Amino acid sequence: MMQMFRSFLNQLLPGVIFLAGACNPSSGTQLADEPAPYGPIPTPAQLNWHEMEMYCLIHFTPTTFQNKEWGFGDAPVELFNPQKFDANQIAEAARSAGFNGLISVAKHHDGFCLWPTKTTAYSIAHSPWRNGKGDMVREFEQAARKQGMQFGIYVSAWDRNHPEYGNEKYADAYREQLRELYNGYGELFTSWHDGANGGDGYYGGANEMRRIDRSIYYEWEEKTWPITRDMQPSAVIFSDIGPDVRWVGNEKGIAGETCWATFTPLAPDGGKPAPGHIDERFLGTGQRDGRYWIPAECDVPHRPGWFYHPEQDHQVKTPDQLFDLYLKSVGRGAAFNLGLAPTTDGILHTNDVTSLKAFGEKLSKTFGENLALGSTFEASNIRDRQEREFGPLHLLDNDRYSYWATDDEETSPELVISLKNETTFDLIRLRENIKLGQRLDSVWVDVRQADDWVPLAMATSIGSSRIIRLDEPVTAKQLRLRLFAPVAIALSDFGLFREAQVAYRIQDVYRTPLSRALWTAVGSQFEGGDSRLAIDGKWETFWYTSATQLPAHFEVDMGQAETISGFSYVPRQDGNAEGLISHYTFETSADGTIWEIAAAGEFSNIVANPIAQHVALGRQLQARYFRFTVSAVANAPYQPVPISIAEIEVY
């Protein structure tokens, strides 16, 4: 069975397994004496993806108008009518930040299609926007290309609206949706596939739970991915395990300190790997001896949530936060995928635009000039003594595929770098010519102090790009690289940079939490743990209960009557997903006896993105007591279950 999978990958991934030669793009000719490729190598589509480095994913469906994170699939099409929609405003903001591509979420889990599809009536063609004549995917595509950006699409495999979800009719409709988008929007750089599949939904009014085996239901290898290969051969396929780009294993935008581009998907029972069968241990790090070139993508929303929520306007990531994510994604050989969330007007909020522009300014000022330019080099070895073809001056020519190479037997060379002037820097960038594979195991950087070499930094898994951030700026005139690999090296880039600072200011926050000074937990159906930890005002602590039969609730006496307009549930923040609440009811009372339901619903995507879940009540209520009922816990199909609450906040 594994041999069958290898044969399939050889068909799907031409060039990944068979080792092909690289060429010097400066001359357009292949170098006669270049090193043989080592291990898996990227396809042309993957090379394009690596060169892009950063792109954005745009979430905008009726879910936005419901102020939810995941739509249930029951929102009326009339709800979707953004009066000021401007794809150009969104694309311009992304481009100002240095992003090189846009991915339109053409359909999210709610099932609403942003293009006039023939596969369902739940689409933009039946909405009041543009009088039903609009095509939002096309407007995003045209805006992206106007900005010189590449374009991609994301079509959710899970569809909480479609009445046939779970049977063969829906799977066929899903593939037809892909064909429509592959055929009508030009060349795509990616076809993006989410890992969320199956659960409760509207499903045409059935309002029920539907489970599928996502490793076989969509027939990825047999019927779905071949459509992409045939209709969009230049697009990389992203899913949790590839086959072209893998998920990094979190929605924090961070790759492992060591992050190999090579990876071997898990094959259950010796069979063919497919989405749903993941060895999660290696998503963030990859595998040094992985059989396939499947690099990591680091996805993260610009705000706490993927969709727009007005209460998060003040929580847009700052330019410094985005820069840190850039270093921990692109700077570790992965790609940076930032989620953008338009408002109900159909444009990005001022805070989002301001943050993106300042981030782009910070990138430009930081990496605009390589401080190593003008350096001279002394290499311990140059391949075949051919300075022109393989010498270290190629490290400064801003070409990813010209490179310094050593003889085959020279696998631990050294390079002394004499800078033109004494230079202060805090970032070091290294790249390999990945057309020849990921060759280096590690690199040490030393600095010359007096008459001695002193270790400054080290890194593993260089690959397409590695940026080392120093703890503090260093001033030096001479550096040394010590490189270690199982084969001859092919280092293509060396750069020194100084992190720039930029000015940034956003609009003020308007939400104010109520004081907890008089609060008391007065009743609970949960057993075990300390309920006071759920209302102590500290996100780092949490109430963890014993196994509890659901639904179950706890009550709080706020000590006096308060005006309430919303509340939030803060999940545990220690990285453990056990006990995270997925479905809730929030009630209020004036006397602790008569209760009124103020809100009920779902905390969606809580495991992958365990952020504070804010719920606006839509009106102001007068109450002294509130009751929080848990009706379901994420990833817990059986009861009883433990429950965890870091904090309940009321506004």
C-alpha positions, 0 to 999 in steps of 0.5 A: 500500500505504501508503494501505491502511495509513492506511485500516486505522489510521483504522479501528483508531485512531478519532480518531488521524488525524482532528483532533478538538476538545478540551474543558475538563473543568472545565466539561464544555463545549468552548471556542469559541475554542480552538486547532485540534489540531496533528498526531496526537492520542490516543484516549480509551484512550490518554488513560487510559493517559497518565493512569495513568503507571505500572503493573506486569507480573507474571511467574509460571509454571512457569519460576519453579519452574525458576529460569529466565528463559525456560521451554522449555515442557517443565516438568510441570504438577505443578511449578506449585503455589504454596502461599502464593499471595496476589494481594492481597499483590502488588496491595497492594505495587504500590499502595503504590508508587503504581502504577495498574494490573496486567498479568497475564502470563496466558501467557509463552513457556513456553506455560503458561496461568494461566487454565482455557483450552479451547485447551490442556491445558498450563494451571492447570486440570491443575496441583495448585494449587487442585486444578485449580479455580483461575484465577490471572488472575481472582485477579489481576484481582480483587485489582487492582480491590480496590486501585482499579487497572486491569487488563490482560493479556499473552498471549505469541504465542510458545508453546514448548509448543504442538505446532502452533506455526508453523502455522495451527492455533496462530495460531487457538488464540492468537486464541481465547486472546485471546477467552477473556481479553477476554470473562471479566475485565472492562474491560482497559486494555491488551492487551500483546504481546511481540516475542519470537517463534520459536526452539527449544522443546519443541513437544509433545516435538519439541524443535526450532527453529521459525522464523516471520515474525512480521510475517505469521504472526499476521495482526495487522491482518487477524485479531488486532488487530480482536478487541481493537478489537471486544471491548476497545475501551478497551484500548490495544494494546502491541507493539514498534511499536504500534499504540497504544503502542510499545516504547521499545527497551530493557528498562532503563526509560529513554526518550530525553531527547527522546521524542515521542509521535508515530511512523511505523512502518517500512513494508517495501517500501511495505507495511503495518507490523506487529510485526517491521518496526521502525525501531529508530532512533526507538523511544526518541525517537519522531519530531517529524513522526510520522504517528500518536500511538504513545507509548513504554512503558518496561518494566524488571524490579524485579530484574535478571530478569523472573522470580524468582531467589533469588540476586537477592534482594539486587538489588531496585531501591532506591527511589532507582533506581525514582525515577530510572526514573520521571523517565526514563520518566513524566518524559519523556512515556512510561509506567513498566512495572515487572516484579514477580516472585513467589517459588515461594510465590506472594508477593513477597519481603520485599525487593521489598515494602520497596522498593516501599513506600519508593518510594511514600513517596518519590513521595508526599513529593516530589510531594505539594505543588506549591511553585509554588502561590500564584504570580502570572503575567505572560504575554506573550500570552493567547489572545483576551485571555480570562484566564478561559478561557485564562489561565496560572492554569490551570497550577496547577489540577491539571487536565491539560486546562485550559490557558494558550493563546496567539493563533495567531500567538504561537508563542514566548511568555514567562511570568514566574512570581513565586513566593509565597515564595522557594522551593528546588526541584530538579524542574520539571514541565511538561505540555501539553493533549495533546488538542490534540496535542504542540505545543511544540518546546522550553521554556527556564526562566530564573531571576532573579538580581539584575537579570538572567535566567540560563538554568536548564534547558531541555527538548524534547518536553513532551507529557503530562508532562516533569519536569526534574531539576536538578543541584542544588537552586536557591532562587529567587523569580522564574522565566521560561518561554520557549516555542517551538512551530510553533503556538499553545501549550496548556500545562496544568501548571507545578510545582516540587518538591523530591526527598524522601529516605526510609529503606530497608533490605533483607535481606543477601546470601548468595552469595559469589564464590570468590577469583580470586587463583590462577586461570589460563586453561589451555586454550581453543578460542576464538581471538583476544582476551585470555582473562584479561579473562574472569576479571579480576573487572572487569565493564567489560572483556571477552574478545572472540574471533575468529570461532569454530566452535561448540561451543567451550570454555575451561578454568580452573585455580582453583589449588586444590580448591574447593567450588562451588555455582554460577556466573555468566556476565556478558555485555559491558556496553558496550551492544553485543550482538555475541557474547552467549552464549545456550546453554552447558555448565558442567563441573567436574574434579578433575584436568583430565582427567575432566570432569563436566557440572554444568549446561547450558542457555540464557541467555534474553532476553540481548540485551534484558536483558544482565544477569549470568546466575546458575546454581545447580548444585543441589548442592555439587561439589569441583573444581579445574578448570572448563570453560565451553562455548559452543554458541550465540550470540544472534542468530547463525544462521550460524557461525563467530561471535565470542564475548564474555565480560565475566566468569565468576564461580564461587560 
